[in-house]
């Protein structure tokens, strides 16, 4: 069953009224954040009228915002039926990881010869932060540091078009970080993999760094392909129990 994005009560209950400037951009930014934070989970129906009442704008800017979100792969627009937050199937998940592997492989090959000492130091701090969070079971914080580590490698590539494509893909995949960590398993292993990637980068060995990075990114793919649906559900339940402990 889908969840409809409607609002009960006053027009702006819990949502600041949008200003009259660049309304479609503001509506897009607000809805995008709601989707990426999973406050609007996959399957949520997004009706123009309900959203316009909630955000205090006309339906035109909402329609434009939904069009932009559709172009980013975050929603599916259905003629005469409104939009729905896009769900990622297992096949979509695997394909997204394959594209991510290709993009980051290119990025790290470009980045390694360009990495400066301050950039390497930041990657080291992020790896140390991941280790601290992994040891204490702070999964959300681990993921945040992990995401920044990979973003910094892409930034260091110096390729603006690559950065643009990567950020769009990362935005689409962001909602599924929990599933990624479920499939990855032991976070301490992930930390070790990041250290090995960073060591190769420090040595200026872009091919080894790219190979290690590809191996790291493939872990969730391999586990998903090898697990049954029941095994995946049990892994998710176990992950949730660890988070609550």
Residue pairs with C-beta under 8 A, 6 or more apart in sequence:
2 43
2 44
2 45
2 84
3 41
3 43
3 44
3 45
4 44
4 45
4 47
4 50
5 40
5 44
5 45
5 46
5 47
5 50
5 51
5 54
6 47
6 50
6 54
7 13
7 15
7 50
7 53
7 54
11 17
11 53
11 54
11 56
12 54
12 55
12 56
15 30
15 54
15 55
17 55
17 56
18 26
18 27
18 30
18 55
18 56
18 57
19 26
23 57
23 58
23 61
24 60
24 61
24 62
24 64
24 65
24 68
25 65
26 61
27 51
27 55
27 57
27 61
27 62
27 64
27 65
28 64
28 65
28 68
28 69
30 55
31 40
31 46
31 51
31 65
31 66
31 69
32 69
32 72
32 74
32 171
34 40
35 69
35 74
35 75
35 85
35 175
36 74
36 171
36 174
36 175
38 175
40 46
40 85
41 85
41 175
42 85
42 86
42 87
42 88
42 175
43 84
43 85
43 87
44 84
44 85
45 82
45 83
45 84
46 66
46 75
46 82
46 83
46 84
46 85
47 82
48 59
48 62
48 63
48 66
48 82
49 59
51 62
52 58
52 59
52 62
55 62
66 75
66 77
66 83
67 77
69 75
69 83
70 76
70 77
70 83
72 168
72 171
72 172
73 86
73 168
73 172
74 85
74 86
74 171
74 172
75 83
75 84
75 85
75 86
76 83
76 84
76 86
77 83
78 84
86 172
88 96
88 172
88 173
88 175
88 176
90 224
93 176
93 179
93 224
94 221
94 224
94 225
96 169
96 172
96 173
97 217
97 218
97 220
97 221
98 221
99 169
100 166
100 169
100 170
100 173
100 217
101 214
101 217
101 218
103 154
103 162
103 165
103 166
103 169
104 150
104 153
104 154
104 166
104 213
104 214
104 217
105 210
105 213
105 214
106 157
106 159
106 162
107 153
107 154
107 156
107 157
107 159
107 162
107 166
108 153
108 157
108 197
108 201
108 206
108 209
108 210
108 213
109 206
109 207
109 209
109 210
110 156
110 157
110 158
110 159
110 162
111 153
111 154
111 156
111 157
111 158
111 201
111 206
112 200
112 201
112 204
112 205
112 206
112 209
113 204
113 206
114 156
114 157
114 158
115 123
115 156
115 201
119 152
119 156
120 198
120 201
120 202
122 152
123 149
123 152
123 153
123 198
123 201
124 198
126 145
126 146
126 148
126 149
126 152
126 194
127 149
127 191
127 194
127 195
127 198
129 141
129 145
130 142
130 145
130 146
130 149
130 187
130 190
130 191
130 194
131 188
131 191
133 139
133 141
133 142
133 145
133 187
134 142
134 187
134 188
134 190
134 191
135 188
137 242
137 243
137 245
139 181
139 187
139 239
139 242
139 243
142 181
142 187
143 177
143 181
146 190
146 194
147 170
147 174
147 177
149 194
150 170
151 167
151 170
153 213
154 162
154 163
154 166
155 163
157 163
173 180
178 236
178 239
179 220
179 236
180 220
181 187
181 239
182 232
182 235
182 236
182 239
183 219
183 220
183 223
183 224
183 227
183 232
183 235
184 190
184 219
184 220
184 223
185 219
185 223
190 216
190 219
193 212
193 215
193 216
193 219
194 216
196 212
197 209
197 212
197 213
197 216
200 206
200 208
200 209
200 212
201 209
224 232
227 235
